[in-house]
Amino acid sequence: MMSAIEAQLQEERAVTLGKAGKEMELALAEVESGVPGVTEDELLDEAGKRVWYYLITRESCGMYDHAAALDIYKVPNRVRARVGVMRRAR
């Protein structure tokens, strides 16, 4: 049986996962449609970062196999290649 604190933490993780998923979806949509004044490289970097945050949040919920999630969200290879990549500030 889960303690009240454990249950609350799990609920907060689930809410955070939902938010991370929505932010990832938005970033992926921006890659596909483009954003005026934003380069494709910038969009790909942002999408890669959002996917990375989503995967980290999944892991905090105990989900470690990400292949199906990446497929469900149709994360393109050009974004997957940028997951976890940190660029130096310019």
C-alpha positions in Angstrom: 0.0 0.0 0.0 1.3 3.4 -0.9 1.7 6.1 1.7 -0.1 9.4 1.3 3.2 11.1 0.5 4.2 8.5 -2.1 0.8 8.8 -3.7 1.0 12.6 -3.9 4.5 12.3 -5.4 3.3 9.9 -8.0 0.4 12.2 -8.8 2.8 15.2 -9.2 5.1 13.1 -11.4 2.1 12.2 -13.6 1.0 15.9 -13.9 4.6 16.9 -14.8 4.8 14.1 -17.4 1.6 15.4 -19.0 3.0 19.0 -19.1 6.3 17.7 -20.6 4.4 15.8 -23.2 2.4 18.8 -24.2 5.6 21.0 -24.5 7.2 18.3 -26.5 4.2 18.1 -28.9 4.3 21.8 -29.4 8.0 21.9 -30.1 7.6 19.0 -32.6 4.7 20.8 -34.3 6.9 23.9 -34.6 9.6 21.8 -36.3 7.1 20.6 -38.9 5.4 24.0 -39.5 8.3 26.4 -38.9 8.2 29.6 -36.9 8.8 33.0 -38.6 12.2 34.4 -37.5 13.4 31.1 -36.0 16.0 29.0 -37.8 15.4 25.3 -38.4 18.5 24.6 -36.3 17.0 26.5 -33.4 13.7 24.6 -33.7 15.5 21.3 -33.8 17.5 22.2 -30.8 14.4 23.2 -28.8 12.5 20.1 -29.9 15.5 17.9 -28.9 15.6 19.6 -25.5 11.8 19.1 -25.0 12.0 15.4 -26.0 14.9 15.0 -23.5 13.0 16.6 -20.7 10.0 14.3 -21.5 12.2 11.2 -21.4 13.8 12.3 -18.1 10.3 12.8 -16.7 9.2 9.4 -17.9 12.2 7.9 -16.1 11.1 9.6 -12.9 7.8 7.8 -13.2 9.7 4.4 -13.6 9.3 4.1 -17.3 12.6 3.3 -19.0 11.8 1.9 -22.4 11.3 5.0 -24.6 11.2 3.5 -28.0 7.4 3.1 -28.1 6.8 6.6 -26.7 9.1 8.2 -29.4 7.2 6.3 -32.0 3.8 7.2 -30.7 4.8 10.9 -30.8 6.4 10.4 -34.2 9.6 12.0 -33.1 11.6 12.4 -36.4 15.2 11.2 -36.5 16.5 14.7 -37.0 15.1 15.6 -33.6 16.1 12.3 -32.0 19.7 13.1 -33.0 19.6 16.3 -30.9 18.2 14.7 -27.7 20.6 15.3 -24.9 22.9 17.5 -27.0 24.0 20.6 -25.2 25.3 23.5 -27.3 27.6 26.2 -26.0 26.1 29.6 -25.6 27.0 31.9 -28.5 
